[in-house]
Amino acid sequence: MKKTLILFVLFSCVAQSQTLEERLQKFGELNGKGFIKPFVNAFGANLNSGLFHSADVSTGLDVYVGARFLFAIIPASAKEFDADMKELNDLRPAPLAPYPTPIRTATILGKDGAMAKSGGVLPDSFKFPDGMNLKTVPLVVPQVSIGNIFGTRAILRYFPYVKLGNWGEVSFLGIGVQHSIDQWLPALPFYWSAHAMYQNFKIKPVLNASAVSIGTEVSKTFLFATIYGGIAYEYSTMEFKYKWTPPLTGYSKDLELKIDGDNSFRFTAGLSLKWLIFNINAEYSVAKQPVAVLGLGIAI
């Protein structure tokens, strides 16, 4: 099961990263950020999702092994952006005329790239790359949690470096803790805990993404069902490396983009069901970049 999950993650993310690199090569720094920013938002929001399915961190053995299926839901506003052509126009030699600016075109999550046409004595055109036309950005991650020592649970998301042909080496590591607050307030009629999580995803040498989540959550259990919710502060960032080679200029430049995700706070609500050793949970996060989560696992 673990190998299957890892391959699923690698296939979805690495295939996209190769496409990203090829398409980014048509953009300078300014428009590269506009083109890729919605993907950064979605991927970072995915990483910070599905970290818990209960606030119960009672003392005693507690082991969970499973997977989180994460779906960042793409709003219409993330499908297009206004490309500023000044960066490219400044490099075009005479007698080539400048392209009009700005030009509305697709982001990496949009559909059809626009066509820019110049005037002048030697008119030419520049085709923006098409987007992937995605309604969601999916991601699957393996997750293990082990507790509870003095009301504290360890959370791990991990797979080692794997080399995939010419794409590069892919790795993923997430480490975190969830600590019981209600143990200090025994009169509370619900469970209350807090968490902190750090994650890093790399595709060498193209992409380096990291995410941090710090938050608090509550839950209430009724027989085999647990209702839970929480609020979290989160941060995510992604770095890209690629070579910009604008057409008809004879110019090339190695670029490094560092882009922060838009999400800062999120509100999460979910339902977890446990039968014997089997656990399934579903949740939804309300944030600038919303995410839906399905979790499947074994819990003892």
C-alpha beads as a LAMMPS data file, in Angstrom:
LAMMPS data file: protein, C-alpha beads

300 atoms
299 bonds

1 atom types
1 bond types

-500.0 500.0 xlo xhi
-500.0 500.0 ylo yhi
-500.0 500.0 zlo zhi

Masses

1 110.0

Atoms # bond

1 1 1 0.000 0.000 0.000
2 1 1 2.809 2.405 0.917
3 1 1 4.565 1.915 -2.446
4 1 1 1.295 2.474 -4.277
5 1 1 0.669 5.739 -2.436
6 1 1 4.201 6.951 -3.078
7 1 1 3.956 6.207 -6.788
8 1 1 0.606 8.019 -6.949
9 1 1 2.122 11.103 -5.348
10 1 1 5.199 11.014 -7.552
11 1 1 3.217 10.535 -10.739
12 1 1 0.844 13.428 -10.081
13 1 1 3.430 15.894 -8.772
14 1 1 6.465 15.083 -10.891
15 1 1 4.513 14.995 -14.124
16 1 1 3.188 18.443 -13.279
17 1 1 6.618 19.757 -12.315
18 1 1 8.080 18.789 -15.683
19 1 1 5.219 20.596 -17.421
20 1 1 5.737 23.580 -15.154
21 1 1 9.425 23.821 -16.036
22 1 1 8.764 23.651 -19.769
23 1 1 6.059 26.297 -19.600
24 1 1 7.894 28.568 -17.184
25 1 1 10.760 28.870 -19.664
26 1 1 8.560 31.233 -21.687
27 1 1 8.227 33.681 -18.790
28 1 1 10.539 36.126 -17.109
29 1 1 10.486 36.656 -13.369
30 1 1 7.454 38.971 -13.197
31 1 1 5.088 36.958 -15.371
32 1 1 6.497 33.656 -14.163
33 1 1 5.212 34.500 -10.704
34 1 1 1.783 35.422 -12.044
35 1 1 1.590 32.235 -14.090
36 1 1 2.582 29.845 -11.302
37 1 1 1.177 31.542 -8.170
38 1 1 -2.195 29.688 -8.167
39 1 1 -0.367 26.342 -8.191
40 1 1 1.760 27.477 -5.248
41 1 1 -1.414 28.397 -3.350
42 1 1 -3.050 25.053 -4.091
43 1 1 -0.036 22.856 -3.374
44 1 1 0.832 24.650 -0.125
45 1 1 -2.781 24.493 1.057
46 1 1 -2.835 20.757 0.307
47 1 1 0.282 20.142 2.387
48 1 1 -1.248 21.915 5.390
49 1 1 -4.468 19.869 5.220
50 1 1 -5.573 16.612 6.806
51 1 1 -3.121 16.813 9.699
52 1 1 -5.560 15.466 12.308
53 1 1 -8.954 13.755 12.557
54 1 1 -9.566 14.185 16.287
55 1 1 -8.470 16.377 19.184
56 1 1 -8.361 13.357 21.514
57 1 1 -4.729 12.928 22.617
58 1 1 -5.364 10.865 25.740
59 1 1 -2.514 9.071 27.481
60 1 1 -2.021 5.507 26.203
61 1 1 -1.039 3.689 23.026
62 1 1 -2.446 5.309 19.881
63 1 1 -1.170 4.353 16.419
64 1 1 -2.569 5.460 13.054
65 1 1 -1.316 4.392 9.613
66 1 1 -3.061 5.628 6.507
67 1 1 -3.256 8.091 3.650
68 1 1 -4.690 11.539 3.065
69 1 1 -6.356 12.314 -0.264
70 1 1 -6.161 16.099 -0.649
71 1 1 -8.064 18.220 -3.169
72 1 1 -7.390 21.955 -3.422
73 1 1 -10.465 23.466 -5.082
74 1 1 -9.523 26.033 -7.725
75 1 1 -11.570 29.276 -7.820
76 1 1 -12.312 30.950 -11.163
77 1 1 -10.107 33.906 -10.190
78 1 1 -7.060 31.586 -10.216
79 1 1 -7.499 30.627 -13.881
80 1 1 -6.209 33.871 -15.500
81 1 1 -3.775 36.711 -14.853
82 1 1 -2.658 39.934 -16.554
83 1 1 0.753 39.446 -18.151
84 1 1 2.927 42.575 -18.210
85 1 1 4.823 42.519 -21.527
86 1 1 7.320 45.247 -20.579
87 1 1 9.850 42.682 -19.351
88 1 1 9.890 41.034 -22.796
89 1 1 9.495 44.240 -24.802
90 1 1 12.652 45.709 -23.241
91 1 1 14.679 42.842 -24.723
92 1 1 13.292 42.968 -28.265
93 1 1 15.800 44.411 -30.750
94 1 1 14.917 47.001 -33.386
95 1 1 13.049 47.009 -35.701
96 1 1 10.730 44.625 -33.794
97 1 1 7.769 46.515 -32.366
98 1 1 6.629 45.976 -28.760
99 1 1 3.747 43.737 -27.827
100 1 1 0.666 45.422 -26.328
101 1 1 0.465 45.251 -22.558
102 1 1 -1.064 43.943 -20.375
103 1 1 -2.456 40.760 -21.927
104 1 1 -4.997 38.546 -20.169
105 1 1 -3.886 34.911 -20.366
106 1 1 -4.155 31.575 -18.588
107 1 1 -2.328 30.662 -15.403
108 1 1 -0.909 27.143 -15.013
109 1 1 -4.352 26.086 -13.728
110 1 1 -6.289 27.853 -16.493
111 1 1 -7.083 26.721 -20.025
112 1 1 -5.970 28.508 -23.213
113 1 1 -2.935 30.758 -23.411
114 1 1 -3.434 34.083 -25.220
115 1 1 -1.731 35.179 -28.447
116 1 1 0.238 38.429 -28.351
117 1 1 0.727 40.197 -31.705
118 1 1 3.080 43.068 -32.435
119 1 1 2.710 45.725 -35.122
120 1 1 5.482 47.614 -36.906
121 1 1 7.351 46.773 -40.106
122 1 1 8.139 43.229 -38.947
123 1 1 5.030 42.020 -37.110
124 1 1 5.290 38.777 -35.151
125 1 1 3.381 36.894 -32.490
126 1 1 4.039 35.293 -29.119
127 1 1 1.913 32.361 -27.925
128 1 1 1.512 32.078 -24.174
129 1 1 1.541 28.483 -22.882
130 1 1 -1.771 26.817 -22.172
131 1 1 -2.737 25.941 -18.636
132 1 1 -3.689 22.496 -17.346
133 1 1 -7.401 23.394 -17.120
134 1 1 -7.783 21.947 -13.610
135 1 1 -10.768 22.250 -11.296
136 1 1 -8.810 20.750 -8.393
137 1 1 -5.153 20.090 -7.602
138 1 1 -5.030 16.576 -6.075
139 1 1 -2.329 15.146 -3.848
140 1 1 -2.022 11.896 -1.872
141 1 1 0.335 11.614 1.104
142 1 1 1.071 8.719 3.489
143 1 1 0.588 9.611 7.152
144 1 1 1.566 7.914 10.411
145 1 1 0.862 9.124 13.937
146 1 1 2.114 7.560 17.172
147 1 1 1.181 8.483 20.725
148 1 1 0.554 9.282 23.378
149 1 1 3.335 10.268 25.760
150 1 1 2.188 12.792 28.360
151 1 1 -0.679 13.738 26.059
152 1 1 1.534 14.281 23.002
153 1 1 1.249 12.564 19.608
154 1 1 3.940 12.512 16.904
155 1 1 2.866 12.955 13.253
156 1 1 4.976 11.772 10.307
157 1 1 4.588 12.106 6.560
158 1 1 7.532 10.689 4.639
159 1 1 9.037 8.960 1.667
160 1 1 12.752 8.898 0.734
161 1 1 14.518 10.212 -2.342
162 1 1 13.409 8.434 -5.503
163 1 1 15.073 9.140 -8.856
164 1 1 12.658 9.286 -11.775
165 1 1 14.554 9.381 -15.059
166 1 1 15.489 12.855 -16.222
167 1 1 12.970 14.573 -13.950
168 1 1 15.265 14.495 -10.940
169 1 1 15.101 13.215 -7.381
170 1 1 11.852 13.496 -5.446
171 1 1 11.487 13.454 -1.662
172 1 1 8.932 14.397 0.966
173 1 1 9.161 14.821 4.743
174 1 1 6.622 16.113 7.227
175 1 1 7.082 16.086 11.006
176 1 1 4.792 17.446 13.685
177 1 1 3.232 17.075 17.112
178 1 1 -0.266 17.286 18.543
179 1 1 -0.573 18.026 22.264
180 1 1 -3.566 17.688 24.572
181 1 1 -4.823 20.878 26.218
182 1 1 -7.881 19.328 27.838
183 1 1 -5.662 17.204 30.117
184 1 1 -5.017 20.407 32.053
185 1 1 -8.730 21.290 32.061
186 1 1 -10.481 18.038 33.063
187 1 1 -13.943 19.619 33.383
188 1 1 -14.219 20.308 29.633
189 1 1 -17.030 18.366 27.892
190 1 1 -14.952 17.982 24.702
191 1 1 -11.390 17.218 23.637
192 1 1 -9.066 20.140 22.945
193 1 1 -5.556 19.988 21.504
194 1 1 -2.981 22.042 19.590
195 1 1 -0.643 21.075 16.742
196 1 1 2.497 22.235 14.965
197 1 1 3.647 20.754 11.646
198 1 1 6.533 21.335 9.219
199 1 1 6.716 19.762 5.733
200 1 1 9.174 19.857 2.850
201 1 1 8.699 18.556 -0.700
202 1 1 11.553 18.567 -3.235
203 1 1 12.029 17.719 -6.871
204 1 1 15.743 18.280 -7.432
205 1 1 16.837 20.479 -9.088
206 1 1 13.567 22.137 -10.156
207 1 1 11.310 22.633 -7.134
208 1 1 11.554 23.068 -3.374
209 1 1 8.335 23.531 -1.389
210 1 1 7.825 23.909 2.351
211 1 1 4.798 24.418 4.591
212 1 1 4.154 25.215 8.262
213 1 1 0.897 24.883 10.200
214 1 1 0.255 25.902 13.825
215 1 1 -3.236 25.605 15.203
216 1 1 -5.731 24.353 17.724
217 1 1 -8.644 21.942 17.371
218 1 1 -11.583 20.517 19.318
219 1 1 -13.603 17.333 18.916
220 1 1 -16.532 15.449 20.427
221 1 1 -17.091 11.690 20.090
222 1 1 -20.480 9.975 19.904
223 1 1 -20.149 6.164 19.831
224 1 1 -18.103 5.504 16.655
225 1 1 -18.401 9.046 15.207
226 1 1 -16.225 12.044 16.008
227 1 1 -17.050 15.609 14.994
228 1 1 -14.013 17.881 14.887
229 1 1 -13.007 21.380 13.879
230 1 1 -10.129 23.794 14.244
231 1 1 -8.386 27.012 13.322
232 1 1 -4.793 27.265 12.158
233 1 1 -2.199 29.792 11.083
234 1 1 -0.279 28.505 8.104
235 1 1 2.568 29.460 5.820
236 1 1 3.823 27.916 2.593
237 1 1 6.480 28.794 0.060
238 1 1 7.801 27.295 -3.161
239 1 1 11.033 27.868 -5.075
240 1 1 11.531 27.186 -8.783
241 1 1 14.684 27.129 -10.907
242 1 1 14.549 27.384 -14.693
243 1 1 16.146 29.086 -17.705
244 1 1 14.254 31.927 -19.382
245 1 1 14.810 31.983 -23.151
246 1 1 12.548 34.662 -24.722
247 1 1 12.122 34.250 -28.516
248 1 1 13.787 36.503 -31.124
249 1 1 16.107 38.096 -28.557
250 1 1 19.182 35.862 -28.350
251 1 1 18.871 36.248 -24.569
252 1 1 18.763 33.648 -21.822
253 1 1 18.902 33.871 -18.054
254 1 1 18.824 31.411 -15.164
255 1 1 15.986 32.407 -12.838
256 1 1 15.077 31.428 -9.292
257 1 1 11.548 32.272 -8.184
258 1 1 10.470 32.188 -4.553
259 1 1 6.714 32.518 -4.120
260 1 1 4.689 32.506 -0.895
261 1 1 1.219 30.973 -0.717
262 1 1 -1.765 33.235 -0.005
263 1 1 -3.303 31.216 2.828
264 1 1 -2.606 32.546 6.309
265 1 1 -5.568 31.322 8.379
266 1 1 -7.974 28.447 7.831
267 1 1 -11.062 27.065 9.542
268 1 1 -11.592 23.296 9.347
269 1 1 -14.643 21.131 10.031
270 1 1 -14.784 17.361 9.677
271 1 1 -16.281 14.015 10.596
272 1 1 -14.325 10.874 11.537
273 1 1 -15.801 7.361 11.713
274 1 1 -14.110 4.381 13.392
275 1 1 -15.201 0.759 13.147
276 1 1 -12.990 -1.856 14.788
277 1 1 -9.494 -0.826 13.582
278 1 1 -10.664 1.025 10.469
279 1 1 -10.856 4.813 10.342
280 1 1 -12.286 7.099 7.670
281 1 1 -12.568 10.869 7.879
282 1 1 -13.683 13.714 5.661
283 1 1 -13.139 17.426 6.168
284 1 1 -13.345 20.796 4.460
285 1 1 -11.230 23.869 5.095
286 1 1 -12.567 27.388 4.628
287 1 1 -9.724 29.659 3.487
288 1 1 -8.632 31.797 0.550
289 1 1 -7.577 28.480 -1.009
290 1 1 -10.129 25.873 0.202
291 1 1 -9.264 22.175 0.449
292 1 1 -11.377 19.012 0.734
293 1 1 -9.819 15.965 2.422
294 1 1 -10.582 12.261 2.579
295 1 1 -8.562 10.109 4.995
296 1 1 -8.387 6.320 5.060
297 1 1 -6.408 4.374 7.640
298 1 1 -6.005 1.822 10.369
299 1 1 -6.066 3.012 13.979
300 1 1 -5.396 1.155 17.216

Bonds

1 1 1 2
2 1 2 3
3 1 3 4
4 1 4 5
5 1 5 6
6 1 6 7
7 1 7 8
8 1 8 9
9 1 9 10
10 1 10 11
11 1 11 12
12 1 12 13
13 1 13 14
14 1 14 15
15 1 15 16
16 1 16 17
17 1 17 18
18 1 18 19
19 1 19 20
20 1 20 21
21 1 21 22
22 1 22 23
23 1 23 24
24 1 24 25
25 1 25 26
26 1 26 27
27 1 27 28
28 1 28 29
29 1 29 30
30 1 30 31
31 1 31 32
32 1 32 33
33 1 33 34
34 1 34 35
35 1 35 36
36 1 36 37
37 1 37 38
38 1 38 39
39 1 39 40
40 1 40 41
41 1 41 42
42 1 42 43
43 1 43 44
44 1 44 45
45 1 45 46
46 1 46 47
47 1 47 48
48 1 48 49
49 1 49 50
50 1 50 51
51 1 51 52
52 1 52 53
53 1 53 54
54 1 54 55
55 1 55 56
56 1 56 57
57 1 57 58
58 1 58 59
59 1 59 60
60 1 60 61
61 1 61 62
62 1 62 63
63 1 63 64
64 1 64 65
65 1 65 66
66 1 66 67
67 1 67 68
68 1 68 69
69 1 69 70
70 1 70 71
71 1 71 72
72 1 72 73
73 1 73 74
74 1 74 75
75 1 75 76
76 1 76 77
77 1 77 78
78 1 78 79
79 1 79 80
80 1 80 81
81 1 81 82
82 1 82 83
83 1 83 84
84 1 84 85
85 1 85 86
86 1 86 87
87 1 87 88
88 1 88 89
89 1 89 90
90 1 90 91
91 1 91 92
92 1 92 93
93 1 93 94
94 1 94 95
95 1 95 96
96 1 96 97
97 1 97 98
98 1 98 99
99 1 99 100
100 1 100 101
101 1 101 102
102 1 102 103
103 1 103 104
104 1 104 105
105 1 105 106
106 1 106 107
107 1 107 108
108 1 108 109
109 1 109 110
110 1 110 111
111 1 111 112
112 1 112 113
113 1 113 114
114 1 114 115
115 1 115 116
116 1 116 117
117 1 117 118
118 1 118 119
119 1 119 120
120 1 120 121
121 1 121 122
122 1 122 123
123 1 123 124
124 1 124 125
125 1 125 126
126 1 126 127
127 1 127 128
128 1 128 129
129 1 129 130
130 1 130 131
131 1 131 132
132 1 132 133
133 1 133 134
134 1 134 135
135 1 135 136
136 1 136 137
137 1 137 138
138 1 138 139
139 1 139 140
140 1 140 141
141 1 141 142
142 1 142 143
143 1 143 144
144 1 144 145
145 1 145 146
146 1 146 147
147 1 147 148
148 1 148 149
149 1 149 150
150 1 150 151
151 1 151 152
152 1 152 153
153 1 153 154
154 1 154 155
155 1 155 156
156 1 156 157
157 1 157 158
158 1 158 159
159 1 159 160
160 1 160 161
161 1 161 162
162 1 162 163
163 1 163 164
164 1 164 165
165 1 165 166
166 1 166 167
167 1 167 168
168 1 168 169
169 1 169 170
170 1 170 171
171 1 171 172
172 1 172 173
173 1 173 174
174 1 174 175
175 1 175 176
176 1 176 177
177 1 177 178
178 1 178 179
179 1 179 180
180 1 180 181
181 1 181 182
182 1 182 183
183 1 183 184
184 1 184 185
185 1 185 186
186 1 186 187
187 1 187 188
188 1 188 189
189 1 189 190
190 1 190 191
191 1 191 192
192 1 192 193
193 1 193 194
194 1 194 195
195 1 195 196
196 1 196 197
197 1 197 198
198 1 198 199
199 1 199 200
200 1 200 201
201 1 201 202
202 1 202 203
203 1 203 204
204 1 204 205
205 1 205 206
206 1 206 207
207 1 207 208
208 1 208 209
209 1 209 210
210 1 210 211
211 1 211 212
212 1 212 213
213 1 213 214
214 1 214 215
215 1 215 216
216 1 216 217
217 1 217 218
218 1 218 219
219 1 219 220
220 1 220 221
221 1 221 222
222 1 222 223
223 1 223 224
224 1 224 225
225 1 225 226
226 1 226 227
227 1 227 228
228 1 228 229
229 1 229 230
230 1 230 231
231 1 231 232
232 1 232 233
233 1 233 234
234 1 234 235
235 1 235 236
236 1 236 237
237 1 237 238
238 1 238 239
239 1 239 240
240 1 240 241
241 1 241 242
242 1 242 243
243 1 243 244
244 1 244 245
245 1 245 246
246 1 246 247
247 1 247 248
248 1 248 249
249 1 249 250
250 1 250 251
251 1 251 252
252 1 252 253
253 1 253 254
254 1 254 255
255 1 255 256
256 1 256 257
257 1 257 258
258 1 258 259
259 1 259 260
260 1 260 261
261 1 261 262
262 1 262 263
263 1 263 264
264 1 264 265
265 1 265 266
266 1 266 267
267 1 267 268
268 1 268 269
269 1 269 270
270 1 270 271
271 1 271 272
272 1 272 273
273 1 273 274
274 1 274 275
275 1 275 276
276 1 276 277
277 1 277 278
278 1 278 279
279 1 279 280
280 1 280 281
281 1 281 282
282 1 282 283
283 1 283 284
284 1 284 285
285 1 285 286
286 1 286 287
287 1 287 288
288 1 288 289
289 1 289 290
290 1 290 291
291 1 291 292
292 1 292 293
293 1 293 294
294 1 294 295
295 1 295 296
296 1 296 297
297 1 297 298
298 1 298 299
299 1 299 300
